[in-house]
Amino acid sequence: MIVEGSEAGTAVPARLMGRSFGAETLAVVREQVRLAQPANRAEVARRVCVALQWRSPGGSYQLMSARVALLRLHRRGLIALPAPRSRGNNENRCLGLLRPMAPTPPPVQCRVDQLRGLKVECVCGREAARRYRQLLQQYHYLGYSATAGAQLRYLITAEEGVLGVIGFGAAAWKVQARDSWVGWSPAQRQARLHLIVNNTRFLLVPWVRCTNLGSKVLGLCARRLGTDFRQRYGYAPVLLETFVEQARFTGGVYRAANWQCVGQTQGRGRNSTSHAPSLPRKAVWLYPLERDGRAILRAGRPG
C-alpha cells in the first residue's frame, strides 16, 4: 500500500532552495568558490553558508542544503565546482538501492490493535537508512530520492517486523490552497515556512493488511514530530502538509487521521516558477500540530 504525499539553462535563479537568490548572491558564491582552501566542495559549502548566513531556524549552518544548491548552480554552468574527491559513497548507495531484498516476509493480516509493539522509529544509522531507501525504491511508485533541508524519516515497526516507512521534509514554497487557509502574507510565509513540514513519503509494504494502520501511524507521527524536530533542529513545526495524487489515491487515510483537505494544487510542482501546469493535480491535506497554528504562522509565537 502506497500512501501520499538534467539541469539546464544559464539564467540566474531568483530563488534557490527556498531562499532569495539573484546576480549579487551568485557573485558572492563565485567568490567563495575562488577562495576555498582546501579547494573541495565541502569547504565551498562551508564558506558559502558563512558568507550568506545560510542558517537553519535552530541556528546551525545548512551545509547539506548549500551543497545541493551549489550542485544545481554547477550543473547549470553558473559556477565551476572542484571535482568531487570520491564517487565511492554515491556509487555504493546506488548499488544498495538495486541490491535484491531478502525474501518477502509472511503476510501480516490483522486489526491494528492486534499488532504487537507498533511504533515509528527515527532512521538513525547506516543500516536503517539503507532499509528506508530500499523499501521506497522497491515498493513506492515514486521510488527513493535524496532531499536536502530539515527532514525526519521513520521506519514503521512492530514485533511482526518492518511494516513500512514514512518521511517528512521541507514544505512547498507556494501553494495557493494552503496559503489561503493559513491567511498569511508573502513576507510572513517567507519568515515562517520552516514551521510547516511536508509528509513527502508514506509506504505500507504490500504484505501488510491491517485496517486503520495508516491513520494510526499518522497519529503516532503527529505526537512525536514536534519533539523530534526540536531535538534535531532546535525548533518545532506547527503544521503538517501533504499532496495526494487524485488519480491514484482518495486520501482516505489522511481523512481518517483528521487531516483536512483544503483544495488542490495547480500542477506546477514544488519550486516551479512557471504558470503552465506540468504535473498531475494533487489534493492538499493539512494537519495542525498546535491549536493556534494558523496564528503562529501569521504572527509568530507569542512572547
Secondary structure, 3 states (H helix, E strand, C coil): CEECCCCCCCCCCCEECCEECCHHHHHHHHHHHHHCCCCCHHHHHHHHHHHHCCECCCCCECHHHHHHHHHHHHHCCCCCCCCCCCCHHHHHHHHHHHCCCCCCCCCEEEEHHHCCCCEEEECCCHHHHHHHHHHHHHHCCCCCCCCCCCCEEEEEEECCEEEEEEEEEECCCCCHHHHHHHCCCHHHHHHHHHHEEEEEEEEECCCEEEECHHHHHHHHHHHHHHHHHHHHHCCCCCEEEEEEECCCCCCHHHHHCCCEEEEECCCCCCCCCCCCCCCCCEEEEEEECCCCHHHHHHHCCCC
